[in-house]
Amino acid sequence: MQRSTRIAILTFDGFNELDSFIALGLLNRLKPLGFAAELCGPGGHVTSMNGVSVQLQRPLEWANEAEVVLFGSGLYTRAIAENGALLDRLQLDPVKQLVGAQCSGTLLLARLGLLGDRPACTDLTTKPWVVEAGVRVLDEPFHAQGPVATAGGCLASQYLATWVMLLKAGEAAAREALHYVAPVGEKQDYAERLIARVRPFVD
């Protein structure tokens, strides 16, 4: 029987569609291997930064049970980072879970104490806040150390998804999923570029 990999994509009001939906779409390409990526957050619905309202598939606390937790970014992440009552509902454990963050989601990792002394990636707007939180910010699209990864730039969400696929399903499965979604005529180069960026952090 195929072991399931539950993936919580934390999504809050004002979320960036590229962060949440790219990861959701890429990771669910591996449903036949037991992957189950779902949007997770407080309340029943959230509205994106561009006014798209979606129904959340899981409550916020479900992230505490998932094998993988990915934090997206959004317009209100700084306020969320200061909301202790909300963040206290998250009891994440990098010893048992893979934890990743995208852009301003990196600030939430810092507030939750999940980065430790790791350097991190984030977007240019969020960088001063992450530095203020005591984190060394890298000028890179993706970085991982052990079970914690961060990415900077909206389209860097594909690196987070690739990281999860490599660790949880292996390179052959990751390559197949990336090949499927890549632009026609660029499929092999596209998949290889993503894997080449992430592989050093997996090996």
Secondary structure, 3 states (H helix, E strand, C coil): CCCCEEEEEECCCCECHHHHHHHHHHHHHHHHHCEEEEEEECCCEEECCCCCEEECCEEHHHHHCCCEEEECCECCHHHHHCCHHHHCCCCCCCCCCEEEEECCHHHHHHHCCCCCCCCECCCCCCHHHHHHCCCCECCCCEEEECCEEEECCHHHHHHHHHHHHHHHHCHHHHHHHHHHHCCCCCHHHHHHHHHHHHHHHHC
